[in-house]
Each structure stands twice: as structure tokens, then as C-alpha cells.
Amino acid sequence: MGTLSPRGCGFVSQRWFLYPPDKTPHFHPNETTLAWLLHTYPTLPPAERPLECTLRPGEVLYFPDRWWHATLNLDTSVFISTFLG
């Protein structure tokens, strides 16, 4: 059994891109989310695009364990991440 991964948005807005575990994304580990959004995303057929949402300050997103994800901060920000499990 996996764990849920809560992600919160403190004082900035973030755009989220999510793929379920059975759908391998076209993310490159050495490419920023912004570069991926500008260069790779437009070439993806609609069926291969991720689920998307925008979190506003104070909102929280829960997604299941093992989901692929990428975020793009829409405002100037500082990000700290930790894994709980």
C-alpha cells in the first residue's frame, strides 16, 4: 500500500503536471520544467499530455504514491521539499 503525497502552496501559485504510474512521461532529468513546457509539451499529442492544475496560495494537492509530477512556480519563490513515509 502506498502513501498519499500532500503538496501545499504557501505564498505563490504553481502549475502542476501529473502522470499516473502506468504512463511514463516525457520528462528529461536534466531539463527544467520551463524548458520542457516550452519545447516538449507543445509537441505532445493530446492523449499523451499530463493531467494539469494550478494551485493558488493556501491550496493543497493530494496525489497517490508513484505518480510522476513536475511543477512550475508561477511567481518568484523559494521551494523546500521533503519526503514523508
C-alpha positions in Angstrom: 0.0 0.0 0.0 1.4 3.4 -1.0 1.2 6.7 0.7 -0.5 10.0 -0.4 1.8 12.8 -1.2 0.4 16.2 0.0 1.8 19.3 -1.6 0.9 22.7 -0.4 1.2 26.2 -1.9 2.3 28.8 0.6 2.5 32.3 -1.0 2.9 31.5 -4.7 0.9 29.9 -7.5 2.2 26.7 -9.1 1.2 24.9 -12.2 1.3 21.1 -11.8 1.7 18.4 -14.4 0.7 14.8 -13.3 1.0 11.4 -14.9 -0.3 8.1 -13.4 2.3 5.4 -12.7 1.4 3.4 -15.8 2.1 6.3 -18.1 5.7 7.2 -18.4 6.1 11.0 -19.0 8.4 12.7 -21.5 10.4 14.5 -18.7 14.1 14.7 -19.1 16.0 14.7 -15.7 18.4 17.4 -17.0 15.7 19.7 -18.3 13.9 22.3 -16.3 10.1 22.3 -16.2 10.0 25.6 -18.0 12.2 24.2 -20.8 10.0 21.1 -21.0 6.9 23.3 -21.2 8.3 25.4 -24.0 9.9 22.7 -26.1 8.4 19.2 -25.4 4.9 19.9 -24.2 3.7 21.6 -27.5 4.7 18.5 -29.5 2.8 16.0 -27.3 -0.4 14.7 -28.8 -3.5 15.4 -26.6 -3.6 11.7 -25.5 0.0 12.0 -24.2 -0.4 15.2 -22.3 -0.4 15.2 -18.5 -3.3 16.0 -16.1 -2.8 19.6 -15.1 -3.9 22.0 -12.4 -2.9 25.3 -10.9 -2.5 25.6 -7.2 -3.1 29.1 -5.7 -1.7 30.3 -2.4 -3.1 28.3 0.6 -4.4 25.4 -1.6 -3.2 21.8 -1.1 -3.0 19.0 -3.7 -3.0 15.3 -2.8 -1.9 12.7 -5.3 -1.3 9.0 -4.9 2.2 7.5 -4.4 4.2 6.7 -7.5 2.6 9.4 -9.7 5.0 11.3 -11.9 4.9 15.0 -11.4 6.5 18.3 -12.4 5.8 21.8 -11.1 6.3 25.3 -12.4 6.3 28.1 -10.0 4.3 31.0 -11.5 5.7 33.6 -9.0 9.2 34.3 -7.5 9.6 31.7 -4.8 11.8 29.5 -2.6 11.0 25.8 -2.5 11.8 23.2 0.1 10.9 19.6 -0.3 10.9 16.6 2.0 9.6 13.0 1.6 7.5 11.5 4.4 6.8 7.8 4.5 
